[in-house]
Amino acid sequence: MFKIVSKQKIAPKEFDMWVEAPRIASHAKAGQFVVLRVNETGERIPLTIADHCEEKGQIRLVFQVVGKSTAALSRLEPGDAILDISGPLGTPSEVEKYGTVLMVGGGVGIAALYPIIKALKLQGNKVITILGGRTSSLVVMKEECAKYSDELIVTTDDGSEGMKGVVTDAMKLVIERGEKVDRCWCIGPSIMMKFGTKAAKELGLPIWVSLNPLMVDGTGMCGCCRVTVDGKIFFACVDGPEFDGHKVNWDEFMSRMRQYKDEEKISMDKYIEEVGEETWL
Amino acid sequence: MAVTFSKWKTPIKEQDPEIRRSNFGEVCLGYTLEEGRTEAGRCLQCKTKPCVAGCPVKIDIPAFIKCIKEGDMAGAAAIMDQYTNLPAVCGRVCPQESQCEGKCTVGKMKDFEPVAIGKLERLVADWKYAQENMEAKPYEGEKKGRVAVVGSGPSSLTVAGDLAKMGYEVKIFEALHAAGGVLIYGIPEFRLPKKIVKMEIEAMQKLGVDIETNVVVGKTITMQEIMQEYDACYIAVGAGAPHFQGVPGTTLNGVYSASEYLTRINLMHGYEFPKFDTPAKKAHKVVVIGGGNVAMDAARSAKRLGAEEVTVVYRRSLAELPARIEEYHHAVEEGIVFNWLTNPTEYVDDGNGSLKGVKCIKMELGEPDASGRRRPVPVEGSEFFIEADCAIEAIGQGSNKVLLSTFPEMKLNKWGYIEADPVTGATSVPGVFAGGDIVTGAATVILAMGAGKEAAVAIDKYITEKKAAK
C-alpha cells in the first residue's frame, strides 16, 4: 500500500499528489514513470513521476482525469492509499550538457517535462521553456518550471496569458530571434507532440517526445504499448517512453490510443452512476 | 475381491463443452476419492518406477498412489510434500503424457492406457487444501542465511519453498501486483483456477517465505543492492518478452500478443469487465497464430469472451503440434477451428487502423530444420484471406531485458538468456543462481520447478561453504 501524503487540485480535472513510495523515490530519474493500480478491481495505468524526494521517500504524481481510473485516483484523499505502484519504469531521459535546450510542454505533459527541465538545468544547460494551453488556468506548474528555466514563455489559445497562439508559434519565435538551440523536448497531448515535431523539422531541431500509449504491465512483457519508430516496432514501456519525434509514426500512435474508446466510456458512465455528478473535477 | 483391472483410465468428469465454452470455470472437475482409489488400483507398483524417472522433480509416484489405493490421503499428501511445493498446479498443467504417464509400465502394455498420474496428483493436492491443519510447519531455529528470489513463478516458488524448509530466510521480489508469475497472468482460469495458485502461495508464506510485490528488480531495487543485502540470489524472471512475426499490420488495433491478451484476461480479470476496469476486447472473428499451449489458451479464451469464430493458424501439421494433446482435444470440443500448414502474411487494415482480416499462405513441410522438425515452406500462389477483427500471435517469447540490461556482469548466451550451470543454476556471478525460462527459453512449469529444486540444493551448499570459510 502506498499512502497519499498530500493532494491538490491544480487545474480543472488536474491533480497533484505526493505519495509514500521509498523504494521508487530512491531510484527515480527524470523521464521515468510508474504503473499504478488504485484498488483491487482497478486497471494498471502509467503515470509520469513528476518529482521525487529521496529523503522523505516520496514521489509526486500529477495527472489529468481522463477516464474511470484517473477519476477514482482523484477521489482519494491524504491518508488514503493506492493499492499498487510499480516503478520507476522506462528508460530515463538522456540528460547531458547540450548547450541550449528548448523545452515545450502542454497539458498534463508539463508534469512529465518538469523533471527533465530540472535535470537539464542542474547539468548546466541554458533552458528555454514554452508552456502552452487553451487558457491560462490550464497551464500548470509555471512557477516551478520557471525556477529551472532561463526563460519561460507561456502561450494560450485565447490570449488569457502570455502570448496568444500555440506552442509552435513560440518555438518559431525563439529560433527566429536567433537562438541557437541544441536539443528540444516536446511533451503534451499527442496532437501537440505531432505538430511540435513538425515545427522542429521546419526549424531544423532535434526533438525528443515522451509517448504515453496504452500499457498493461509496463515491463516489456505484453507488447500493448508498441509504437513504430523509424519503421521498427519498439515497446514504449522499456525502450521509451522518450523517442526521436522525427521518427515516430504519429498517425498509427494516435490510432492505437483510441483502441478502447468504447470500453472506456462504458467504464466511466458506470462510475459516474456510482459516485454521482463529476462536481469534484 | 474380484480384480477389475481396466485397460482404460477411470473416466474423469469435465464440464460439458457446450456449457464451458461460455464460462471461465475449470474444465476438468477432478476425481472423487472413490474414483481416485479405482484409478490408483491400476498402478502395478512396479519395481522399476519409470514414472519417477520421467518426473523432473522425481516425486515417488508409486508410493503416493499406493496410499490413495489404501485410502490414506494424508499419507499420500505427506509423500508429495517431500518433493513438490506446487502439487495442485502440477496435477493440472504438467505435460504428464510425455513425462510420468509417458513412461508408465501399464501404458506400455498393448492397448492399455497409462495410470492417470496427473489426475491422481491433483486429487491428493485438492484433498490436502480442503483439510485444516495440513500445512507444513515453518522451520524453527536459527536461520542459516538470507536468500533473495527474483520473480514468483513456479521456479521461484519451488526454490523459495525448499530453502525455507531448509532454514533460510527467503524474500521473493515480484514485479507485478500479484505473485505466481505465468501461473497467474498466463494460464487461464479454466485450466488453472487462480484460487488454486493462491492456496499454494499461501502455503508457502506459512513456511515463512516473504513476498514483496510491485518490485521490478533492476529498477525498483538493483541487483547490486540485492547482492549486498543477501547471501545469495536466485533469478527466475521467465521469458517474458513477446515475439511478433513482424508481418505488415502488426500494430493495427485488434492485433495482440498472446501475452497481452492473456494478461488482460487472467491477471486483470478482463472477462469480468466492467466489474473489473481492464477491458478485454469482445471480438467476433478471431485468428490465433501458433500451436503451443499458449495458442490453445488464447483461442479458448476468445471463445469464452463470446467470439463466434475462432481459428487457429499453425504452420506445421497436427503431428507437430507442440500443445498438450488434452488441450487440443478440449479446444476442438469447444468449436475451435484449426488451419494446419498455414502462416499469416499480412494483417489487413479496415481503413481506420483496425484489423479486418488476416492474409495467410499455405505451407508444406520440407527438410528438417535445427529443431529436428520438418521446416515449413510457403506454397507459392496459395494465399487466402480469413476475415477477423482480432488476431493473436502466440509464437513464443524471448528474454526480457529489464533486469539483465542493468546487470552487465551477468553472462548471457547467444539467445540473450542467462548462461547457467544446467544442474546447479550457478551463473557467471558468484552467489547468483538462475533457472526456469530465463535460462532455458520458454519451457514447462515442471521443468522450471525442477531447476528450482536443484538450485535450492546448490544455494544451500554455496552459503554453507561460504559461511564455513569465514
Interface residues (C-beta under 8 A of the other chain):
Chain A: R23 I24 H27 R37 T41 G42 E43 R44 K68 S69 L83 D84 I85 S86 G87 P88 L89 V216 D217 T219 G220 M221 C222 G223 C224 R226 V227 T228 I233 V238 N249 D251 E252 S255 R256 R258 Q259 Y260 E263 E264 I266 S267 K270
Chain B: A175 L176 H177 Y185 T213 N214 V215 V216 K219 T220 I221 T222 G240 A241 P242 F244 G246 T250 T251 N253 Y256 S257 S259 E260 T263 R264 M268 H269 F273 P274 K275 F276 D277 T278 P279 K281 N352 G353 N400 K401 V402
